[in-house]
Amino acid sequence: MRRSWSLRQYVPEARFPGKRWLVVGLGNHGMPGTRHSVGMAVLEQIARRLGVAESWARDSRCAADLALAPLGDAQLVLLRPRRLMNINGRSVAQAGVVCNPIEQIGNNEGVSLYQAELFGMTAEEIYLVHDELDKPLGKLALKLGGSARGHNGVRSCISCLNSSAMPRLRVGIGRPTHPSMVQAHVLGCFSPEEQALLSLLLDQATDLLLDHIRARSQGPSSGV
């Protein structure tokens, strides 16, 4: 049984002296292996690469599984929301944003962001990893902020964080030929042919993301 804990035990870690980044795998909790949850699969590969695959633990305050991983002089906070895709942003906001309580009025997600300071990171320090319909399987792209482009999980994060500045790793899953097939496609599991490509794709996604974070960690500022 997966252990449950509180981040209170990580109070000393909250004063980590190096650069810290929040890396979020967007997806549907309870639906591993589906195309829509490929962001979570990338996060699991990152955890394996960094030697923290057995360190996932649940924190009820942000409704997510979390793991801390070193990356050179920096530290990654890996986060898998324990919510459905359309409200993933609530977990992200509750774990990583620094915000002004005055700004909480009128937030259309109905989330109190005032207490969302577990790790105290700005939107520019939060990476979102998610599926991308408009790219074929095997294609990756790093998008530095901008609109949600129709992705409900990204839209939820933008709304909850009151920002669109989060860098995103977009993992291609391909678009079906007919619009009526989109929902079944994203909620379906990868085919055997796709599974053959998936291992290499997860490795490539991990390389791209970690290299980008390393480069930013060595820079003079956290700007993208």
Secondary structure, DSSP 8 states (H G I E B T S, - for coil): ---EE-GGGGTGGGG-SS-EEEEEE-S-TT-TTBGGGHHHHHHHHHHHHTT-TT--EEETTTTEEEEEEEETTEEEEEEEESS-GGGHHHHHHHHHB---GGGGTT-TT----TT--SS-B-GGGEEEEEEETTS-TT-EEEEES---TT-HHHHHHHHHHT----EEEEEE----SSGGGHHHHHHSB--HHHHHHHHHHHHHHHHHHHHHHHHHHHSSSS--
